[in-house]
Amino acid sequence: MKLLIHSLKGARAVDSEDIIYCEADGNNSNIYLYSLITNEQRKYFVSTKNLKELDNLLPPIDFYRCHKCYLINFKYFQEFEVSTSSIIMSNETKIKIAKGKKIESKKHILEYFNKFS
């Protein structure tokens, strides 16, 4: 799904499948893209949309708000680390799960991967 996301420099066309995760940064969001990891030194760009706005734009079947500061794309999920209540993404980023969302996060992970079975 192609999106036009406004950034501090203008606007950027982004394929939702390229988004690894989004991180809240005040009223803005840092959007980490797979394509930026391989092509540029900077691994994210700053969007003028807050996390709630991005959460409403992105397909809920693929994206999940596991913490007030993070919105993850299950496509890049690598591991659920029980000891730290964290999700490890494919770029090795460890994302903390909110205390009250641990069970819900496990449920969403299982639902996402069951759709491929």
Buried (B, 14 or more C-beta within 10 A) or exposed (E): EEBEBEBEEEEBEBEBEBBBBBBBBEEBBBBBBBEBBEEEEEBBBBBEBBBEBBBEBBEEEBBBBBBEBBBBBBBBBEEBBEEEBBBBBBBEBEBBBBEEBBEBBEEBBEEBEEEEE
